[in-house]
Amino acid sequence: MRKFITIIALLMATATDIGAQETTTPARRWHFEVDLRYQHMVFHNTTGRTKIHFYDTEKQAYIDYDYKNNNHQIIGDQGFPDKYGGNTLVLMETFDINRRLTVGLGLTLARYNQMDESGGNLVASLRYKPWSQHPYGYFYTELGLGPLVNLGWGTSVRLSKRRRLAFKVGYNMQCINSYLKLNSTNSEGYENYYNSHLHSYMHCLQGSIGIVF
């Protein structure tokens, strides 16, 4: 994990130095990006509510349970052998509003190995370039359904006239919602049900490399 963070930091430092030497703003305002990201979960929590209603034949009465779920867990690699991290593929179209602000809309396809969770999401992006001497460095925010939140720093270096190599590092949070509803009738004709509505939040460190067209 430390080696991964060190490599990302060195790549972004190099990219920022090169980007500082490029003072010409690209004429094109529309860009398409493809990112491959690696996320490593460091914290997980589950919230929600579960209701149980069943007939107790011994007591000859209905029993009801209604309780809230609120579990927290600091993720350690030893708890998930052979299930480290996860990956996300991001496809995004961006538009430069001006030299400071960029907006985007994209699709993410993610896999969280530790919790065996996968899913797709539609995300909206906002980027802010705070320093004119670093025209390709920016802070970014990405928001999606679930919810999904990505926050971090990104930059890029020139590959060719119309292509750039992009790097990002930041924080990723994805919520997976699960619903379970079971209804049954026992042998004596009494109805039972089990209702569960849970929200699973996965908090990760994330790094990515991609191509900007």
Summary of the structure (lengths in Angstrom):
residues: 213
radius of gyration: 23.0
end to end distance: 30.2
largest distance: 80.5
contacts: 637
relative contact order: 0.24
helix: 10%
strand: 66%
